[in-house]
Amino acid sequence: MSLVQLFEEHTEGKLYKKTKLTRAHIDLTPFSVMKVNLAAQVFSNRVAQHMKEVYGDSARETITFITHMNRFFDCLNTRNNNAGKLSRNTDLNPYKDIHDPRLSYLETEFLGYLEQWENDVKERVGKFADAERKRMLLSQQTIHGFHITINSIVACVRYLLGKGAKFVNTCVFNQDVLEQHFGHYRHKQGAGDNPTIDNVRHTLNTLRVVGSVAVAPIKGNTKRIGNDGA
């Protein structure tokens, strides 16, 4: 059973909606495919539960996949000490123990699920071309990305806790700041694909001056840090 079918038959046009699915989640554009919030709302317990109520065992594999992805997002999105308590979701609690079961889940159960999926496709009975079997799986780049992300996050959490950190929130492990910083460079250079060292130095000085007096956006997803570190 597909998410499109769930949306069109049981969500679209309904007065009371059990999920946050909208047409924007279904008809993706080159820009919207990069929005993590849309993916998080699709791979959520709400969608999994609604699909289970409507389709039952006929959508079992899709429900399993969504459930795993939902927990994957939660385990890698611990934000503060109170998030788990307020949401009644223990997966959002900060990491305080190197033997946290969530770390084992990511390493063994989640990655094991992907490996078993791949093995099942390889052993599936039938005359399927290699291209057809590949379409039954996530792309190799996606699987490789899961392995890199999970292994690095688990290693970082255990390292920090082992060195005396009282807790670790995994949401801080992201490259948004770097992407935003170098995005300014690309914006300043315009059509210039090969900036020189002088160009980069000039852009860096400009960003320093502007950043020191700029007012932080109200709806921004980052927080400017002042000279006092606050």
C-alpha positions as CSV (number, residue, x, y, z in Angstrom):
1,M,0.0,0.0,0.0
2,S,1.4,3.4,-0.9
3,L,1.3,6.7,1.0
4,V,-0.3,8.3,-2.0
5,Q,-3.3,5.9,-1.7
6,L,-3.6,6.6,2.0
7,F,-3.6,10.3,1.4
8,E,-6.0,10.4,-1.5
9,E,-8.5,7.9,0.0
10,H,-8.4,8.7,3.7
11,T,-6.9,12.1,4.3
12,E,-7.4,14.6,1.4
13,G,-10.6,16.6,1.8
14,K,-11.4,15.1,5.3
15,L,-12.6,17.5,8.0
16,Y,-10.7,15.5,10.7
17,K,-7.3,14.4,9.7
18,K,-5.3,11.8,11.7
19,T,-2.0,12.8,10.0
20,K,-0.2,15.9,8.8
21,L,-0.1,14.7,5.2
22,T,-0.9,17.4,2.6
23,R,-0.6,17.6,-1.1
24,A,2.9,19.1,-0.6
25,H,4.0,15.8,0.9
26,I,2.8,13.9,-2.2
27,D,3.6,16.2,-5.2
28,L,7.3,17.0,-4.5
29,T,9.2,19.6,-6.3
30,P,13.0,19.9,-6.7
31,F,13.0,22.3,-3.8
32,S,10.6,20.5,-1.5
33,V,12.5,17.2,-1.7
34,M,15.2,18.8,0.4
35,K,12.8,19.7,3.3
36,V,13.5,17.4,6.2
37,N,10.2,18.4,8.0
38,L,8.2,16.9,5.1
39,A,10.1,13.6,5.4
40,A,9.7,13.6,9.2
41,Q,5.9,14.1,8.9
42,V,5.6,11.3,6.4
43,F,7.8,8.9,8.4
44,S,5.9,9.4,11.6
45,N,4.0,7.2,14.1
46,R,0.8,9.0,13.2
47,V,1.1,7.8,9.6
48,A,2.1,4.3,10.6
49,Q,-0.9,4.0,13.0
50,H,-3.4,5.4,10.5
51,M,-2.1,3.1,7.8
52,K,-2.4,0.1,10.3
53,E,-6.0,1.1,11.1
54,V,-7.0,1.4,7.5
55,Y,-5.0,-1.4,5.7
56,G,-4.0,-3.8,8.5
57,D,-1.5,-6.6,7.6
58,S,-1.7,-5.8,3.8
59,A,0.5,-2.8,4.5
60,R,2.7,-4.5,7.1
61,E,6.1,-3.9,5.4
62,T,5.4,-0.2,4.7
63,I,4.3,0.3,8.3
64,T,7.5,-1.4,9.6
65,F,9.6,0.8,7.4
66,I,7.8,4.0,8.6
67,T,8.2,2.9,12.2
68,H,11.9,2.3,11.9
69,M,12.4,5.7,10.1
70,N,10.3,7.5,12.8
71,R,12.5,6.1,15.5
72,F,15.7,6.9,13.5
73,F,14.6,10.5,13.3
74,D,13.8,10.6,17.1
75,C,17.1,9.0,18.1
76,L,19.1,11.6,16.1
77,N,17.0,14.5,17.1
78,T,17.4,14.8,20.9
79,R,17.3,18.6,21.5
80,N,17.2,19.3,25.2
81,N,16.7,17.7,28.7
82,N,13.0,18.2,28.7
83,A,11.9,17.1,25.2
84,G,11.4,13.5,26.1
85,K,9.4,14.3,29.2
86,L,7.2,16.8,27.6
87,S,6.4,14.7,24.5
88,R,6.3,11.4,26.5
89,N,8.8,10.0,24.1
90,T,11.9,8.5,25.7
91,D,13.7,8.4,22.4
92,L,14.0,12.2,22.6
93,N,15.8,12.1,26.0
94,P,19.4,13.2,26.0
95,Y,22.1,10.5,25.9
96,K,23.7,9.9,29.3
97,D,25.0,6.4,29.2
98,I,27.4,4.8,26.7
99,H,25.2,1.6,27.0
100,D,22.0,3.5,26.0
101,P,19.7,1.0,24.3
102,R,19.0,3.5,21.5
103,L,22.6,3.3,20.4
104,S,22.3,-0.5,20.2
105,Y,19.1,-0.1,18.3
106,L,20.7,2.1,15.7
107,E,23.7,-0.1,15.3
108,T,22.1,-3.5,15.3
109,E,18.3,-3.4,14.7
110,F,18.0,-0.5,12.3
111,L,21.1,-1.3,10.2
112,G,20.2,-5.0,10.5
113,Y,16.7,-4.2,9.1
114,L,18.3,-2.6,6.1
115,E,20.7,-5.5,5.6
116,Q,17.8,-8.1,5.9
117,W,15.8,-6.1,3.4
118,E,18.7,-6.3,0.9
119,N,19.1,-10.0,1.5
120,D,15.4,-10.7,1.0
121,V,15.5,-8.9,-2.4
122,K,18.6,-10.8,-3.5
123,E,17.0,-14.1,-2.6
124,R,13.5,-13.3,-3.9
125,V,12.3,-16.0,-6.2
126,G,11.6,-15.0,-9.8
127,K,13.4,-13.9,-12.9
128,F,14.1,-10.3,-12.1
129,A,16.8,-8.2,-13.9
130,D,19.4,-6.4,-11.8
131,A,17.7,-3.1,-12.5
132,E,14.4,-4.4,-11.2
133,R,15.9,-5.7,-8.0
134,K,17.6,-2.4,-7.4
135,R,14.2,-0.6,-7.7
136,M,13.0,-2.9,-4.8
137,L,15.7,-1.3,-2.5
138,L,16.8,2.0,-1.3
139,S,19.6,3.4,-3.4
140,Q,23.1,2.3,-2.5
141,Q,24.0,6.0,-1.8
142,T,21.2,6.2,0.8
143,I,22.1,2.9,2.5
144,H,25.8,4.0,2.6
145,G,24.7,7.3,4.1
146,F,22.7,5.6,6.8
147,H,25.8,3.5,7.7
148,I,28.1,6.6,7.9
149,T,25.6,8.7,9.8
150,I,24.7,6.0,12.4
151,N,28.2,4.8,13.0
152,S,29.6,8.3,13.3
153,I,26.9,9.5,15.6
154,V,27.1,6.5,17.9
155,A,30.9,6.8,18.1
156,C,30.7,10.5,18.9
157,V,28.1,10.0,21.6
158,R,30.1,7.2,23.3
159,Y,33.3,9.2,23.0
160,L,31.9,12.3,24.6
161,L,30.2,10.4,27.4
162,G,33.3,8.4,28.0
163,K,35.3,11.7,28.3
164,G,33.1,13.0,31.0
165,A,30.2,14.8,29.3
166,K,27.1,14.7,31.5
167,F,24.8,14.4,28.5
168,V,24.7,14.6,24.7
169,N,22.0,15.9,22.4
170,T,22.4,14.5,18.9
171,C,20.7,17.4,17.1
172,V,23.9,19.4,17.5
173,F,25.7,17.0,15.2
174,N,24.8,18.7,11.9
175,Q,26.5,20.7,9.2
176,D,23.9,23.5,8.9
177,V,26.3,26.1,10.1
178,L,28.9,25.2,7.6
179,E,26.3,25.0,4.8
180,Q,25.0,28.5,5.7
181,H,28.5,29.9,6.0
182,F,29.7,28.7,2.6
183,G,26.3,29.5,1.1
184,H,27.2,33.1,1.7
185,Y,30.4,32.7,-0.2
186,R,28.5,31.2,-3.2
187,H,26.0,34.1,-3.0
188,K,28.7,36.7,-2.9
189,Q,30.6,35.2,-5.8
190,G,27.6,35.1,-8.1
191,A,28.6,33.3,-11.3
192,G,32.2,33.0,-10.3
193,D,32.9,29.3,-9.9
194,N,36.7,29.6,-9.2
195,P,37.2,32.2,-6.5
196,T,40.8,33.2,-5.7
197,I,42.3,33.4,-2.2
198,D,41.8,37.2,-2.3
199,N,38.1,36.8,-3.2
200,V,37.6,34.4,-0.3
201,R,39.4,36.7,2.2
202,H,37.4,39.7,1.0
203,T,34.2,37.8,1.4
204,L,35.2,36.6,4.9
205,N,35.9,40.1,6.0
206,T,32.6,41.3,4.6
207,L,30.7,38.6,6.5
208,R,32.5,39.5,9.7
209,V,31.5,43.1,9.4
210,V,27.9,42.5,8.4
211,G,27.6,39.7,11.0
212,S,28.7,41.9,13.8
213,V,25.9,44.4,13.3
214,A,23.2,42.3,11.6
215,V,20.0,41.6,13.5
216,A,19.2,37.9,13.8
217,P,16.0,36.8,12.0
218,I,13.0,36.1,14.2
219,K,12.1,32.9,12.4
220,G,15.6,31.7,11.7
221,N,16.5,28.1,12.7
222,T,19.9,29.2,14.1
223,K,20.9,31.4,17.0
224,R,23.6,34.1,16.8
225,I,26.2,33.8,19.5
226,G,27.4,37.1,20.9
227,N,30.8,38.0,22.3
228,D,29.9,36.9,25.7
229,G,29.1,33.4,24.4
230,A,25.3,33.8,25.1
